[in-house]
């Protein structure tokens, strides 16, 4: 009986070490991708609301009615083909959510939009930050809702 317990304990220990090792080496590839390219994608036509003005990396027109609205969107990489394609999907989802928040508050736009992955600010007027893992891709944005 002591031999069987030792084998079970050893198996459990090896399984735990394997999971820990996989987590420590999980892929998290950072991309800085063009905003314009994501907005020009065919799928953007059904997502983007041109009546809600979006201003990246700087303040835009209007009075701030909610500062620091945050969205953090993830998408499965399955069926997306490439990291860049998955990043565009996640970006468009985050973009749409900020526009919806502006609409809910009676806003006319979102200004000072920055990438906000893991609460780290990355301000750019031309690029957004995306992180791609083995299975999931994510984009986080933060902006000020304006009217």
Secondary structure, DSSP 8 states (H G I E B T S, - for coil): -HHHHHHHHHHHHHHHHHHHHHHHT---EEEEEEHHHHHHSGGGGGT--TTSEEEESS--SS-EEEEEEEEEEEEE-TTT-SHHHHHHHHHHHHHHHHHHHHHHTT-SEEEEEEE-GGG--B--SSEEEEEE-SSEEEEEEEEEEE-
